[in-house]
């Protein structure tokens, strides 16, 4: 599966959510395919978000050790980091450094984007379930209008 952005998902759902009022039978038959498609997207983003979250947590732990001055030369060299020389190591300060850390920020942004895509897919699946009611109500309304 190619990597999709939130914009890609929104554009795709905009197309998928359209109901052709002239062919409600076909629209009703499309529902299982739409459900399967969006469930696949949901599962894809669940796995990616879980994997990314584990990487983020590991890096947060590593950066915490970095700011506390606990990393050896081997670890520093492995990551291409300079030794942290600040003597002031108050926990509140370390928390502030972690919040604005240039290594962690892009990882957090990626996690947020994955979670947003995950939530979007979950909402789309709810919309697909509601689609059946919309189709059924339209059919019932047309019967009513026709006098049946």
C-alpha positions in Angstrom: 0.0 0.0 0.0 1.4 3.4 -0.9 1.7 5.9 1.9 -1.4 8.1 2.0 -1.6 11.5 3.6 -4.7 12.9 5.4 -5.4 15.0 2.3 -5.3 11.8 0.1 -7.8 10.1 2.4 -10.1 13.1 2.6 -10.1 13.4 -1.2 -10.7 9.7 -1.6 -13.6 9.7 0.8 -15.1 12.7 -0.9 -15.4 10.5 -4.0 -16.5 7.4 -2.1 -19.2 9.0 0.0 -21.2 10.1 -3.1 -24.5 8.2 -3.4 -25.9 8.0 -6.9 -29.6 8.5 -6.3 -30.5 7.1 -9.7 -28.9 3.7 -8.9 -29.5 3.0 -5.2 -29.2 -0.8 -5.7 -25.7 -0.5 -7.0 -24.8 1.9 -4.3 -26.1 -0.6 -1.7 -24.0 -3.3 -3.2 -20.9 -1.1 -3.1 -21.0 -0.9 0.7 -19.1 -4.1 1.5 -16.4 -3.1 -0.9 -16.1 0.4 0.6 -16.1 -1.1 4.1 -13.3 -3.5 3.2 -11.3 -0.8 1.5 -11.5 1.6 4.5 -11.0 -1.1 7.0 -7.7 -2.0 5.2 -6.7 1.7 5.5 -7.7 1.7 9.2 -5.6 -1.4 9.9 -2.7 0.0 7.9 -2.6 3.2 10.0 -3.1 1.3 13.3 0.0 -0.7 12.6 2.0 2.3 11.4 0.9 4.4 14.5 1.8 1.5 16.9 5.2 1.0 15.3 6.0 4.7 15.2 4.9 5.1 18.8 7.3 2.5 19.9 10.1 4.2 18.0 9.1 7.5 19.5 9.1 6.1 23.1 12.5 4.6 22.5 13.9 7.9 21.2 12.3 9.8 24.1 14.1 7.5 26.5 17.4 7.9 24.7 17.1 11.7 24.5 16.3 11.8 28.2 19.5 9.9 28.9 21.3 12.3 26.6 20.1 15.4 28.4 21.0 13.8 31.7 24.5 13.2 30.4 24.2 9.4 30.7 25.2 8.4 27.1 28.6 7.1 26.4 30.8 8.2 23.5 29.8 5.1 21.5 26.1 6.0 21.7 26.8 9.6 20.9 28.8 8.7 17.9 26.2 6.2 16.7 23.6 9.0 16.6 25.9 11.8 15.5 25.3 13.8 18.6 27.7 16.1 20.4 28.1 15.5 24.2 25.6 17.4 26.4 27.8 19.7 28.5 25.2 21.6 30.5 25.9 21.1 34.2 22.4 22.2 35.2 20.3 19.0 35.1 17.0 20.0 36.9 14.2 17.6 35.9 11.9 20.5 35.0 14.5 21.9 32.6 15.0 18.5 31.1 11.2 18.2 30.4 11.3 21.5 28.7 14.3 20.4 26.5 12.5 17.2 25.6 9.3 19.1 24.6 11.2 21.3 22.2 13.8 18.8 21.1 14.7 19.0 17.4 15.1 15.2 17.2 11.7 14.3 18.9 9.6 17.0 17.4 9.4 15.5 13.8 8.7 12.1 15.3 5.9 13.5 17.4 4.5 15.3 14.4 4.5 12.1 12.4 2.7 10.3 15.3 0.1 13.0 15.4 -0.4 12.7 11.6 -0.7 8.9 11.8 -3.2 9.1 14.7 -5.3 11.7 12.7 -5.4 9.4 9.7 -6.4 6.6 11.9 -9.2 8.6 13.4 -10.3 9.7 10.0 -10.5 6.1 8.7 -12.6 5.2 11.8 -15.0 8.0 11.1 -15.3 7.0 7.5 -16.2 3.5 8.5 -19.0 4.9 10.7 -20.1 6.9 7.7 -20.2 3.8 5.5 -22.3 2.0 8.1 -24.7 5.0 8.1 -24.8 4.9 4.3 -27.0 1.9 4.4 -29.6 3.8 6.4 -29.4 6.7 4.0 -30.0 4.4 1.0 -32.8 2.6 2.8 -34.5 5.9 3.8 -34.3 7.2 0.3 -35.9 4.0 -1.1 -38.6 4.2 1.5 -39.2 7.9 0.7 -39.5 7.1 -3.0 -42.0 4.4 -2.3 -44.0 6.8 -0.2 -43.9 9.4 -2.9 -45.1 6.9 -5.5 -48.0 6.0 -3.2 -46.8 2.4 -2.3 
